[in-house]
Amino acid sequence: MGIGVMVAISVGVTVFVGVSVFSGVLVMVGDGVMVAVGDFVADGVGVGDRVGMADSVGNMTRVGKSPKLPIGSGWHAMRNMGIIIAMSKKKYERMRCTMAQFRVIISLIILLSLAACNGTEEVAELPTRVILPSETPTFTPTATFTPTATPTVTAIPPTSTATNTPTFTPTPTSTATTIPSATPVPPTATATITPLPSNTPMPTATPTPNAPQIIRFVTNLTPVNGTLTAPGGTAIILSWETSADIVQIEQLSSQGTVEQVFSVTPTGQLPVTLPTTGVQTIYKLIAQRGGVSITQNLPITIQLACSVPWFFGTQLALSSSGCPTSGSVTLVGKIQFFERGMMVNLTLGAQNWLYGIIGTPATSGTYVAYVSAWDGVSQSTALCGAPPSGFFAPQDVFNWVFNNSQTLSVNNYVWCDRTNALGWGVGNASINVTYTVQYEANNVAFYINIPGYGTVRISGGASGTWQKVA
């Protein structure tokens, strides 16, 4: 902004139409606004683009788009876009007075604003922690903490805000908070957290069954071939476990006669001595509850005290076998194993017998026996033909039995029948085998030890049953 003196002749298009001539003082008061004081052809406001020539003395500078007029005399091109207010000297004096008053008012407003802005600013210390009030907290952990607050109060002018900085020791890691107020109140109570009871599962009651139960009933004897066996007069221990109100143990003979009764507890042990007579004794456990009874039998085979023992062990002999009347004998014979059993050849009672034992590897089955009529030379395939790959044809005397229509298997099946008889051989025949044989008292049934298999009882005769005992 600047003030200078210039004589300007300008031509332009404004509200008034024509050429205006002005000489006097031109005051630049704003961006695009100049106030001219002097003689002007038209008295009013011109808006538009004024172009002309001016001769100026002094330095006129303004902020914005208006040009800077340098010092010196002469004619300069002048262009001003904006608003030019032209007025007479009288109007300018009145406006200057008004502007002076306006400047006084503006100055007062500025001074008042500065006074307000430069007022003393209060500085209050913020609390280290902001502590919000809350209801009594409920904690899941069982720990109890007691916050200890030590407030420090600083006197402050009426317009200030007091600051309360509590110091506390939380236990364990919880943070206790309070809100500071204008009037600090020291803590008067100790917060105590009452832990909630833990969810402890209640024991589940086991209902007592209404019906009696026998959980186990055993003895200290070791079963032999699935049978409890012991010599007469042997001391044994019975053990049981029941769920019942009344429990008894009865000792029965092999015919079912009650020989002795023992009243016992629902669970326990009882030592007893086996009788010396008979072939079997039975211990019967009876459990009662609510008028209902259940039973379980424990049969024990009594071994006789034989003057001549069985060669395989008297305790292993069947109770029906009794005692042997003579000792065992050793015989030489032949044997061949097949898919479903074996065939044994040996001389018993001056006769050469062939026993086809069917059913192995089971522990019992049937057999068929023939007296051999083989000439010792002939071989045949009349009934069975050749064996399938991987199997063996019957050999030696066993070939004669397999291919003889007069020596068929049980129910008249040929021996090579793989479903109902022996099937095909799983190995070659053994020609020189040693057997141990011992007869029962009736000299019909006998026990025979078969190498590679075990001890078997043969019921005797041309056909019958067999049972493995050892």
Sequence and secondary structure as in RCSB ss.txt:
>XXXX:A:sequence
MGIGVMVAISVGVTVFVGVSVFSGVLVMVGDGVMVAVGDFVADGVGVGDRVGMADSVGNMTRVGKSPKLPIGSGW
HAMRNMGIIIAMSKKKYERMRCTMAQFRVIISLIILLSLAACNGTEEVAELPTRVILPSETPTFTPTATFTPTAT
PTVTAIPPTSTATNTPTFTPTPTSTATTIPSATPVPPTATATITPLPSNTPMPTATPTPNAPQIIRFVTNLTPVN
GTLTAPGGTAIILSWETSADIVQIEQLSSQGTVEQVFSVTPTGQLPVTLPTTGVQTIYKLIAQRGGVSITQNLPI
TIQLACSVPWFFGTQLALSSSGCPTSGSVTLVGKIQFFERGMMVNLTLGAQNWLYGIIGTPATSGTYVAYVSAWD
GVSQSTALCGAPPSGFFAPQDVFNWVFNNSQTLSVNNYVWCDRTNALGWGVGNASINVTYTVQYEANNVAFYINI
PGYGTVRISGGASGTWQKVA
>XXXX:A:secstr
  EEEEEEEEEEE SS SEEEEEEEEEEEETTEEEEEEEESS EEEEEEEEEEEEEES B  SSSS  B SS SE
EEEEEEEEEEEE HHHHHHHHHHHHHHHHHHHHHHHHHHHHHTS        SS     S    SS         
       TTS          SSS        SS                          SS EEEEEEESS  BT
TB EEETT EEEEEEEEE SEEEEEEEETT  EEEEEEE SEEEEEEE  SSSSEEEEEEEEEETTEEEEEEEEE
EEE   SS  TT GGGS GGG   SS  EEEEEEEEEETTEEEEEEEETTEEEEEEEESTTSSEEEEEEEE    
SS    TTT S  TT B   THHHHHHT TTS  GGG  TT TTTS  SBSS  EEEEEEEEEE TTSSSEEEEE
TTTEEEEE  SSEEEEEE  
